[in-house]
Amino acid sequence: MAASMQTFSRVCSTKHPIKELIRWQITKCSALDRHKNGVHTSCRLLADVIPETFEQKTENKAEKISKAMRLYMERAKNYNSMIDKEIDEYEVGKRHLANIMGEDPDSFNQDDIDRAIKYLLPSGLFEKRARPQMKHPYEVFPQRKEALFGKDGRPHHYQFYTGKPNYHGLLHDINMKYEHLNATETELYKNGKMAEEEDKKLFLHGFQWIDHKTLTKQLIEEISPQEYNRFVLVLHRLLKHKLSYKEEEFLLKYSKKVMTMSQFRSIEKPLIDSDGREYSEATGRRKTSNATVTVYNNGSGQISINGQDLAYFKDIHQREQLLFPLQLVNKIDKVDIVATVEGGGSSGQTGAIRLALAHALCSFVDTDSIERLRLAGLLTKDPRTRERKKPGQPGARKKPTWLVFLILMYCQLLVV
């Protein structure tokens, strides 16, 4: 027991007593005699049993981490030197190409390079990637991630162990923004201010989400199609929130503007009549019906169809069909309509008036409203017409019954 106390005193008097106590192992002594007062024990250090000490383990771990960091730094250095060399060669080649084309090397951009390569090295290959090209090294060589962990071995990103930290971190950020909007919505409902925010909902007309390839390049991670669909799903959910306008900048970061068909359409400017009112006139056709519609801006909602009001059409569904363009662009009771239609039945006349009305409304609404009209199919002429009757059968598609067909065939045989 005295030896044990001496060992304990020696451990506590060291420079790092806590580490020494951790190394200290108390083992039961099986060789000593047992006495009535208790079991004799002896103290010995862990270093006497296991050759590898606590400091050695720590040093080995740090050495492994430092080797990994050293290897990463060496690879990064080689990659940077390779990129710098490629950039220098690219700049030299660009200047030579500009001199060949007789242009200023300082103002020679990538579009000029592509045009010069296409002129000097023509190719008939159908695959564009197989044709001669000269791109910037940053576009040719894939980007590499920075070090994901420090010298102590701890990862920088909190989603490191998911395998795709950038992707999962992005999904986490989107969900956190959605939860924040939910909390804000709850507070607005409590304070009775939600009615003021409902009209500010965000609509991204003319935009679409970035594609799979762009997302993979932006995150510098391999994204599967299923993961991309999940990314689009959570973004779409955030966009559909009533307070999505608060995250407009974030949503636009992962979307791109596309040219819509409405931007290629030539919109006629409104004309002014003798009374100083703006008006627009358009024509429409459906089956054998022809309609001419004149829309007056800043009206009171009056509708005239061949000198009659909306009761010109007896069917309620045809009236709703006629008013649908006004409802879509929020122009009910804001414009006056004068329409003349001839030919065809009630269905064809309704379609002709609706087509002409939608085209006339384009002069008084913005581009987003025109795009909504186009997506709803209101600006497209319906090409369907009545199919002609076929000889030998009662209708265009209907066939005669089998019994009548046999009787007719029998009569023809008797005549012959």
C-alpha positions as CSV (number, residue, x, y, z in Angstrom):
1,M,0.0,0.0,0.0
2,A,2.9,2.3,0.7
3,A,4.3,1.7,-2.7
4,S,0.9,2.6,-4.2
5,M,0.9,5.9,-2.3
6,Q,4.4,6.7,-3.5
7,T,3.4,6.0,-7.1
8,F,0.3,8.2,-6.7
9,S,2.5,11.0,-5.2
10,R,4.9,10.7,-8.0
11,V,2.1,11.0,-10.6
12,C,0.6,14.1,-9.0
13,S,3.9,15.9,-8.8
14,T,4.5,15.6,-12.6
15,K,4.1,18.5,-14.9
16,H,0.8,17.2,-16.3
17,P,-0.9,15.3,-13.4
18,I,-4.2,14.9,-15.3
19,K,-2.7,13.1,-18.2
20,E,-0.6,10.9,-15.9
21,L,-3.7,10.0,-13.9
22,I,-5.4,8.9,-17.1
23,R,-2.4,6.7,-17.8
24,W,-2.5,5.3,-14.3
25,Q,-3.9,1.9,-14.1
26,I,-4.9,0.2,-10.8
27,T,-4.9,-3.5,-11.1
28,K,-5.8,-6.1,-8.5
29,C,-2.8,-8.0,-7.2
30,S,-3.5,-11.7,-7.4
31,A,-0.1,-12.7,-6.0
32,L,-0.5,-10.9,-2.7
33,D,-2.1,-12.5,0.3
34,R,-5.6,-11.7,1.2
35,H,-6.2,-10.2,4.7
36,K,-9.3,-9.7,6.7
37,N,-9.2,-5.9,6.3
38,G,-9.4,-6.0,2.5
39,V,-7.6,-6.8,-0.7
40,H,-4.1,-5.6,-1.3
41,T,-3.7,-3.6,-4.5
42,S,-0.7,-2.4,-6.4
43,C,-0.4,0.6,-8.7
44,R,1.4,0.8,-12.0
45,L,1.4,3.0,-15.0
46,L,-0.4,2.2,-18.3
47,A,2.9,2.7,-20.1
48,D,4.2,-0.4,-18.3
49,V,1.5,-2.5,-20.0
50,I,0.8,-0.8,-23.4
51,P,3.8,0.6,-25.2
52,E,1.9,3.3,-27.1
53,T,1.1,6.3,-24.8
54,F,-1.6,8.9,-24.9
55,E,0.8,11.5,-26.4
56,Q,1.9,9.0,-29.1
57,K,-1.7,8.4,-30.1
58,T,-2.4,12.2,-30.3
59,E,0.8,12.8,-32.2
60,N,0.0,9.9,-34.7
61,K,-3.5,11.3,-35.3
62,A,-2.1,14.8,-35.8
63,E,0.6,13.4,-38.1
64,K,-2.1,11.7,-40.2
65,I,-4.1,14.9,-40.5
66,S,-1.0,16.9,-41.3
67,K,-0.2,14.4,-44.1
68,A,-3.7,14.7,-45.5
69,M,-3.4,18.5,-45.5
70,R,0.0,18.3,-47.0
71,L,-1.2,16.1,-49.7
72,Y,-4.2,18.4,-50.4
73,M,-2.0,21.5,-50.5
74,E,0.4,19.8,-52.9
75,R,-2.5,18.8,-55.2
76,A,-3.9,22.3,-55.0
77,K,-0.5,23.8,-55.8
78,N,-0.1,21.6,-58.8
79,Y,-3.7,22.4,-60.0
80,N,-3.1,26.2,-59.6
81,S,0.2,26.0,-61.4
82,M,-1.4,24.0,-64.3
83,I,-4.3,26.5,-64.5
84,D,-1.9,29.5,-64.6
85,K,0.1,27.8,-67.4
86,E,-3.0,27.1,-69.4
87,I,-4.2,30.7,-68.9
88,D,-0.9,32.0,-70.2
89,E,-1.1,29.8,-73.3
90,Y,-4.7,30.9,-73.8
91,E,-3.8,34.6,-73.7
92,V,-0.9,34.0,-76.2
93,G,-3.2,32.1,-78.5
94,K,-5.8,34.8,-78.3
95,R,-3.4,37.5,-79.3
96,H,-2.1,35.4,-82.3
97,L,-5.7,34.7,-83.4
98,A,-6.5,38.4,-83.2
99,N,-3.5,39.3,-85.3
100,I,-4.5,36.7,-87.9
101,M,-8.0,38.2,-88.1
102,G,-6.6,41.7,-88.1
103,E,-8.4,42.9,-85.0
104,D,-7.3,44.5,-81.7
105,P,-6.1,41.8,-79.3
106,D,-7.2,43.9,-76.2
107,S,-10.8,44.0,-77.3
108,F,-10.9,40.4,-78.7
109,N,-13.5,38.5,-76.6
110,Q,-14.7,35.0,-76.5
111,D,-17.4,35.6,-79.2
112,D,-14.7,36.8,-81.5
113,I,-12.6,33.8,-80.8
114,D,-15.5,31.4,-81.6
115,R,-16.2,33.2,-84.8
116,A,-12.5,33.2,-85.8
117,I,-12.1,29.4,-85.1
118,K,-15.3,28.7,-87.1
119,Y,-13.9,30.7,-90.0
120,L,-10.3,29.4,-89.9
121,L,-11.1,25.8,-89.1
122,P,-14.4,24.9,-90.7
123,S,-15.8,21.5,-89.7
124,G,-18.7,19.4,-91.0
125,L,-19.0,17.3,-87.9
126,F,-22.5,17.2,-86.5
127,E,-21.4,16.9,-82.9
128,K,-20.5,20.4,-81.7
129,R,-18.2,19.1,-79.0
130,A,-16.0,17.4,-81.6
131,R,-15.4,20.6,-83.6
132,P,-12.3,22.8,-83.0
133,Q,-12.8,25.2,-80.2
134,M,-10.7,27.5,-78.0
135,K,-12.3,28.1,-74.6
136,H,-11.0,29.7,-71.4
137,P,-9.3,27.1,-69.0
138,Y,-11.9,27.8,-66.4
139,E,-14.5,26.5,-68.8
140,V,-12.5,23.4,-69.9
141,F,-11.1,22.1,-66.6
142,P,-13.6,21.4,-63.8
143,Q,-13.4,23.4,-60.6
144,R,-12.2,21.8,-57.4
145,K,-13.4,22.2,-53.9
146,E,-11.4,23.9,-51.2
147,A,-10.2,22.0,-48.2
148,L,-13.2,20.5,-46.4
149,F,-11.3,20.2,-43.1
150,G,-8.7,22.1,-41.1
151,K,-5.3,21.1,-39.8
152,D,-7.0,19.7,-36.7
153,G,-9.1,17.3,-38.8
154,R,-12.4,19.1,-38.0
155,P,-14.6,19.7,-41.1
156,H,-15.6,23.2,-42.0
157,H,-19.1,22.5,-43.2
158,Y,-21.8,21.3,-40.8
159,Q,-23.1,18.9,-43.5
160,F,-19.7,17.3,-44.2
161,Y,-20.7,13.8,-43.2
162,T,-23.7,13.7,-45.6
163,G,-21.2,13.3,-48.5
164,K,-22.6,16.3,-50.4
165,P,-22.4,19.2,-48.0
166,N,-23.1,21.9,-50.5
167,Y,-26.3,20.3,-51.8
168,H,-27.7,19.3,-48.4
169,G,-26.7,22.7,-47.0
170,L,-28.7,24.4,-49.8
171,L,-31.8,22.3,-49.0
172,H,-31.4,23.2,-45.3
173,D,-31.2,26.9,-46.1
174,I,-34.4,26.7,-48.3
175,N,-36.3,24.9,-45.5
176,M,-35.1,27.4,-42.9
177,K,-36.4,30.2,-45.1
178,Y,-39.7,28.4,-45.5
179,E,-40.0,28.0,-41.7
180,H,-39.1,31.7,-41.2
181,L,-41.9,32.7,-43.6
182,N,-44.3,30.5,-41.7
183,A,-43.4,32.2,-38.4
184,T,-43.8,35.6,-40.1
185,E,-47.2,34.6,-41.4
186,T,-48.4,33.5,-38.0
187,E,-47.3,36.9,-36.5
188,L,-49.2,38.8,-39.3
189,Y,-52.3,36.8,-38.7
190,K,-52.1,37.5,-34.9
191,N,-51.8,41.3,-35.6
192,G,-54.5,41.3,-38.3
193,K,-52.1,42.5,-41.1
194,M,-52.1,39.4,-43.3
195,A,-54.7,40.9,-45.7
196,E,-52.2,43.6,-46.7
197,E,-49.6,41.0,-47.7
198,E,-51.8,38.7,-49.8
199,D,-51.6,41.0,-52.9
200,K,-47.8,40.9,-52.8
201,K,-47.4,37.3,-53.7
202,L,-44.4,36.6,-56.1
203,F,-45.0,35.4,-59.6
204,L,-41.9,34.4,-61.6
205,H,-43.4,34.7,-65.1
206,G,-40.8,34.4,-67.8
207,F,-38.4,32.5,-65.5
208,Q,-37.5,28.9,-65.0
209,W,-35.3,27.1,-62.5
210,I,-31.7,26.4,-63.4
211,D,-31.2,23.0,-65.1
212,H,-29.4,19.9,-63.7
213,K,-26.1,20.7,-65.3
214,T,-26.0,24.2,-64.0
215,L,-26.8,23.2,-60.5
216,T,-24.1,20.5,-60.6
217,K,-21.5,23.0,-61.8
218,Q,-22.6,25.6,-59.2
219,L,-22.4,23.3,-56.2
220,I,-19.3,21.4,-57.5
221,E,-20.9,18.1,-56.6
222,E,-22.4,15.2,-58.5
223,I,-26.2,15.6,-58.3
224,S,-28.5,12.8,-59.3
225,P,-31.7,13.4,-61.2
226,Q,-33.7,12.4,-58.1
227,E,-31.8,15.0,-56.0
228,Y,-32.4,17.6,-58.6
229,N,-36.1,16.9,-58.6
230,R,-36.1,17.3,-54.8
231,F,-34.3,20.6,-55.1
232,V,-36.9,21.9,-57.6
233,L,-39.7,20.7,-55.4
234,V,-38.5,22.6,-52.3
235,L,-37.9,25.7,-54.4
236,H,-41.4,25.5,-55.8
237,R,-42.9,25.1,-52.4
238,L,-41.0,28.2,-51.2
239,L,-42.3,30.1,-54.3
240,K,-45.9,29.2,-53.6
241,H,-45.8,30.7,-50.1
242,K,-47.9,33.7,-49.5
243,L,-44.9,35.7,-48.4
244,S,-42.5,34.5,-51.1
245,Y,-41.8,38.0,-52.2
246,K,-39.6,38.4,-49.2
247,E,-37.2,35.8,-50.6
248,E,-37.3,37.1,-54.2
249,E,-33.6,37.7,-54.4
250,F,-32.8,34.2,-53.2
251,L,-35.3,32.6,-55.7
252,L,-33.9,34.6,-58.6
253,K,-30.5,33.3,-57.7
254,Y,-31.5,29.8,-58.7
255,S,-33.7,30.8,-61.8
256,K,-32.9,32.2,-65.2
257,K,-35.0,34.4,-67.5
258,V,-36.3,32.9,-70.7
259,M,-37.7,34.6,-73.7
260,T,-41.4,34.0,-73.9
261,M,-43.5,34.0,-77.0
262,S,-45.3,37.1,-75.9
263,Q,-42.1,39.1,-76.2
264,F,-41.8,38.2,-79.9
265,R,-45.4,39.2,-80.5
266,S,-45.9,42.7,-82.0
267,I,-48.5,44.5,-79.9
268,E,-50.5,47.2,-81.7
269,K,-50.7,50.5,-79.9
270,P,-54.2,51.7,-78.9
271,L,-56.0,54.1,-81.2
272,I,-57.9,57.3,-80.2
273,D,-61.4,58.0,-81.4
274,S,-63.0,61.4,-82.0
275,D,-64.1,61.5,-78.3
276,G,-60.5,61.1,-77.1
277,R,-61.1,57.5,-75.9
278,E,-58.5,54.8,-76.4
279,Y,-59.7,51.8,-78.3
280,S,-58.3,48.6,-79.9
281,E,-59.9,46.5,-82.7
282,A,-59.2,42.9,-83.6
283,T,-60.8,40.1,-85.6
284,G,-61.4,36.4,-84.8
285,R,-62.5,33.3,-86.5
286,R,-63.9,30.0,-85.2
287,K,-65.3,27.3,-87.5
288,T,-67.4,29.3,-90.0
289,S,-68.0,32.3,-87.7
290,N,-66.2,35.6,-88.2
291,A,-66.2,38.3,-85.4
292,T,-64.9,41.9,-85.1
293,V,-64.4,43.2,-81.6
294,T,-63.7,46.8,-80.5
295,V,-62.5,47.3,-76.9
296,Y,-62.7,50.8,-75.3
297,N,-60.4,51.4,-72.4
298,N,-61.6,53.1,-69.1
299,G,-65.1,51.9,-69.6
300,S,-67.9,50.8,-67.3
301,G,-68.3,47.2,-68.4
302,Q,-70.9,47.6,-71.2
303,I,-71.0,44.7,-73.7
304,S,-72.8,44.9,-77.1
305,I,-73.0,41.9,-79.4
306,N,-74.8,42.6,-82.7
307,G,-76.7,45.4,-80.9
308,Q,-77.7,43.2,-77.9
309,D,-76.2,42.7,-74.5
310,L,-74.7,39.5,-73.1
311,A,-78.1,37.8,-73.2
312,Y,-77.4,37.4,-77.0
313,F,-76.1,33.9,-75.9
314,K,-78.7,31.9,-74.1
315,D,-76.3,29.3,-72.7
316,I,-74.7,30.4,-69.4
317,H,-71.5,28.4,-70.3
318,Q,-71.1,30.4,-73.5
319,R,-71.4,33.7,-71.5
320,E,-68.7,32.5,-69.0
321,Q,-66.5,31.5,-72.0
322,L,-66.9,35.0,-73.4
323,L,-66.0,36.7,-70.1
324,F,-63.0,34.5,-69.3
325,P,-60.3,36.8,-71.0
326,L,-61.6,39.8,-69.0
327,Q,-61.5,37.8,-65.8
328,L,-58.0,36.5,-66.5
329,V,-56.5,40.0,-66.9
330,N,-58.8,41.7,-64.3
331,K,-60.6,43.9,-66.8
332,I,-64.2,43.1,-65.9
333,D,-66.2,46.4,-65.5
334,K,-63.1,48.3,-66.7
335,V,-63.6,48.2,-70.5
336,D,-66.5,48.6,-73.0
337,I,-66.9,46.0,-75.7
338,V,-68.6,46.3,-79.1
339,A,-68.7,43.1,-81.1
340,T,-70.2,42.1,-84.5
341,V,-70.4,38.4,-85.4
342,E,-71.9,36.5,-88.4
343,G,-72.0,32.9,-89.6
344,G,-71.9,29.6,-87.8
345,G,-73.7,28.6,-84.7
346,S,-73.6,29.9,-81.1
347,S,-70.5,27.8,-80.2
348,G,-68.5,29.1,-83.2
349,Q,-69.6,32.7,-82.6
350,T,-68.6,32.5,-78.9
351,G,-65.1,31.2,-79.9
352,A,-64.7,33.9,-82.6
353,I,-65.6,36.7,-80.2
354,R,-63.4,35.4,-77.4
355,L,-60.4,35.1,-79.8
356,A,-60.9,38.7,-81.1
357,L,-61.5,40.0,-77.5
358,A,-58.2,38.4,-76.2
359,H,-56.2,40.0,-79.1
360,A,-57.8,43.4,-78.5
361,L,-57.0,43.3,-74.8
362,C,-53.3,42.9,-75.4
363,S,-53.1,46.7,-76.2
364,F,-54.2,47.6,-72.6
365,V,-52.3,45.1,-70.4
366,D,-48.7,44.4,-69.5
367,T,-46.4,41.6,-70.8
368,D,-47.1,39.3,-67.9
369,S,-50.8,39.5,-68.6
370,I,-50.3,38.8,-72.3
371,E,-48.2,35.7,-71.3
372,R,-51.1,34.5,-69.1
373,L,-53.5,34.9,-72.0
374,R,-51.1,32.9,-74.3
375,L,-50.6,30.1,-71.7
376,A,-54.4,29.9,-71.3
377,G,-54.7,29.3,-75.1
378,L,-56.8,32.5,-75.6
379,L,-54.5,33.9,-78.3
380,T,-54.3,30.8,-80.4
381,K,-56.9,30.2,-83.2
382,D,-58.8,26.9,-82.9
383,P,-58.2,25.1,-86.3
384,R,-60.8,22.5,-85.8
385,T,-63.7,22.4,-88.2
386,R,-66.6,20.1,-88.9
387,E,-65.5,16.9,-90.6
388,R,-67.2,16.2,-93.9
389,K,-69.6,13.4,-94.4
390,K,-68.2,10.3,-96.1
391,P,-70.2,8.5,-98.9
392,G,-71.6,5.1,-98.0
393,Q,-72.1,5.9,-94.3
394,P,-74.5,8.1,-92.4
395,G,-71.9,10.5,-90.9
396,A,-68.3,11.5,-90.9
397,R,-67.3,8.6,-88.7
398,K,-70.5,6.7,-88.0
399,K,-70.9,3.3,-89.9
400,P,-74.2,1.7,-90.9
401,T,-75.6,-1.1,-88.7
402,W,-74.7,-4.6,-89.9
403,L,-78.3,-5.6,-90.8
404,V,-78.9,-2.6,-92.9
405,F,-75.6,-3.2,-94.6
406,L,-76.5,-6.7,-95.5
407,I,-79.9,-5.6,-96.9
408,L,-78.2,-3.0,-99.1
409,M,-75.6,-5.5,-100.4
410,Y,-78.4,-8.0,-101.2
411,C,-80.4,-5.3,-103.1
412,Q,-77.3,-4.5,-105.1
413,L,-76.8,-8.1,-106.0
414,L,-80.4,-8.4,-107.2
415,V,-80.0,-5.4,-109.4
416,V,-76.9,-6.8,-111.0
